[in-house]
Amino acid sequence: MTVPDTVGGGAMLSPAERGEPVIRSAPMPADMNGNGDIFGGWVLSQMDIAGGIIAARRAQGRVVTVAVDAMTFHQPIKVGDIVSIYGRVIRVGRSSMAVKMETIVARRLDPTEIKVTEGVYTYVAIDEHGRPRPVPQG
């Protein structure tokens, strides 16, 4: 089930579909680009950190990011926004897994949730030598 996004960018996932909340942060002025919005790279890195946490839990060990797919920026993030990043594993292969990430913001004192970014990150489970290893089943 999806619910409408109040400010555009398509439908937001329902809380069950969205996955677990992994990171909540507030970007600072140092994270701004020349337009006064938050750098896209800052958002990508926060999503990668959150996705890596989810993937490492599922893999029961170390993982590395190997791809970022289908990244979409729907709305800008502003200084003072409360940024929440959610994710869930959507596919598990032999050594890789795909994690669907969604970034939601609440603007300053407004509790309305706005989907600003979404994407799929692919991680590979690795052993102590940095070589791919199987992801445990289950």
C-alpha positions in Angstrom: 0.0 0.0 0.0 1.3 3.5 -0.8 0.1 6.8 0.5 0.2 10.0 -1.5 3.2 12.3 -1.1 1.9 15.6 0.1 4.4 17.7 -1.9 5.0 15.7 -5.0 7.6 13.2 -6.0 5.2 10.2 -6.3 3.6 8.1 -3.7 5.4 7.4 -0.4 5.6 3.9 0.8 3.5 2.9 3.7 5.3 2.5 7.1 5.3 -1.3 6.6 6.7 -1.0 3.1 9.2 1.7 4.0 11.2 -0.5 6.2 13.0 0.3 9.4 14.1 3.8 10.3 17.9 3.7 10.3 19.2 7.3 10.6 17.7 10.6 11.7 19.8 13.7 11.2 19.6 17.5 10.7 21.9 18.9 8.0 24.0 21.9 8.9 25.0 25.0 6.9 28.3 23.3 6.0 26.3 20.7 4.1 24.8 23.3 1.7 25.5 23.8 -1.9 25.7 27.2 -3.7 21.9 27.3 -4.1 21.3 27.0 -0.4 20.0 23.5 -0.5 21.8 20.4 1.0 24.3 18.8 -1.3 23.0 15.7 -3.1 26.2 14.0 -2.1 25.5 14.5 1.6 22.1 12.8 1.1 23.7 9.9 -0.9 26.3 9.3 1.8 23.7 9.3 4.6 21.6 6.8 2.6 24.7 4.6 1.9 25.5 4.6 5.7 21.9 3.6 6.5 21.8 0.9 3.7 25.1 -0.5 4.9 23.8 -0.9 8.4 20.8 -2.8 7.0 22.9 -4.9 4.6 25.5 -5.8 7.3 22.7 -7.0 9.6 21.3 -9.2 6.9 24.7 -10.5 5.8 25.8 -10.9 9.5 29.1 -9.3 8.7 31.0 -6.9 6.5 29.5 -5.5 3.3 30.6 -3.1 0.6 28.6 -0.9 -1.7 28.9 -1.9 -5.3 26.1 0.1 -7.0 23.6 2.8 -6.5 20.6 2.3 -8.9 17.5 4.2 -9.7 18.3 7.2 -7.6 15.6 9.9 -7.7 15.7 13.3 -6.1 12.1 14.6 -5.7 12.5 17.7 -3.5 15.4 19.7 -2.0 16.5 19.3 1.6 16.9 22.5 3.5 19.1 23.4 6.5 17.0 22.7 9.6 15.0 19.9 8.0 14.7 16.7 10.1 16.0 14.0 7.7 14.9 10.4 8.3 16.2 7.5 6.2 14.4 4.3 5.9 15.3 1.1 4.2 14.6 -2.6 3.6 16.2 -5.5 1.8 14.3 -6.2 -1.4 16.5 -8.8 -3.0 19.1 -11.3 -1.8 21.4 -13.1 -4.2 24.3 -15.5 -3.4 26.6 -12.7 -2.1 24.7 -9.5 -2.9 21.6 -7.8 -1.7 19.6 -4.8 -2.9 18.3 -2.3 -0.3 15.5 0.1 -1.1 16.1 3.4 0.6 13.7 6.3 1.1 14.6 9.7 2.6 11.8 11.6 4.3 12.0 15.1 5.8 9.9 17.2 8.1 10.5 20.9 7.5 11.6 22.7 10.7 8.5 22.8 12.9 6.1 21.2 10.4 5.5 17.5 11.2 4.3 16.8 7.7 6.4 14.1 6.1 7.8 14.7 2.6 9.6 12.1 0.5 12.7 13.8 -0.9 14.9 11.0 -2.2 14.7 7.3 -3.0 16.9 4.7 -4.5 18.2 1.2 -4.5 21.7 0.4 -3.2 23.4 -2.9 -3.9 25.8 -4.4 -1.3 28.1 -7.4 -1.4 28.9 -9.4 1.7 32.7 -9.8 2.1 35.0 -12.0 4.2 38.0 -10.9 6.2 40.1 -10.8 3.0 37.7 -8.6 1.2 36.4 -11.3 -1.1 32.7 -11.9 -1.7 31.1 -14.5 0.5 27.6 -16.0 0.6 24.8 -14.1 2.4 23.3 -16.4 5.1 19.9 -17.7 4.0 16.9 -16.7 6.1 
